[in-house]
Amino acid sequence: MYKIEFADGSTLDNLELNGNNFISAEPIDPEFFKDEMLTSVSFTGPEFTGTVQDMKLIQCIPWENNGSAFILAEISMEEKRQNLIKSILEQNSTDITDIQSALAELYETFLGGI
C-alpha cells in the first residue's frame, strides 16, 4: 500500500499501484488535486519512497466499487519553460495595455486644454 502526502499537508492513504495508476477504494474528486498542493508530493510505499517537486494530474477517473484511479506526473523542464514564457507574455500584454491607457489619458488631457 502507498501513502501520498501533498504540499498542503493533506494525505491519501491505503493506495494500490496498478501500472502508473494509484487506486483508491474511496472516490476522489479531481478538484482535490489543486496546482498549489502538487508543488511537492511525497510518496511512501513498498516499491519506492521519495518526494517529487512540481507535479501535475494526468487523470482521475472512477474505478470499480466506487473508488478512483489517478495518475500524477512530474512537470517537465520544457513545460516549465513554456509556462514561464506564457506568464511573461500575459504580463507584458497587461503592461502594454496599461501604458496605452495612460498615453490615451495624457493625450486627452492635452487636447482638452487647447
Buried (B, 14 or more C-beta within 10 A) or exposed (E): EBBBBBBEEEEBEEBBBEEEBBBBEEEBEEEBBEEEBBBBBBBBBEEEEEEBEBBBBEEBEEBEEEBBBBBBBEBEEEEEEEEEEEEEEEEEEEEEEEEEEEEEEEEEEEEEEE
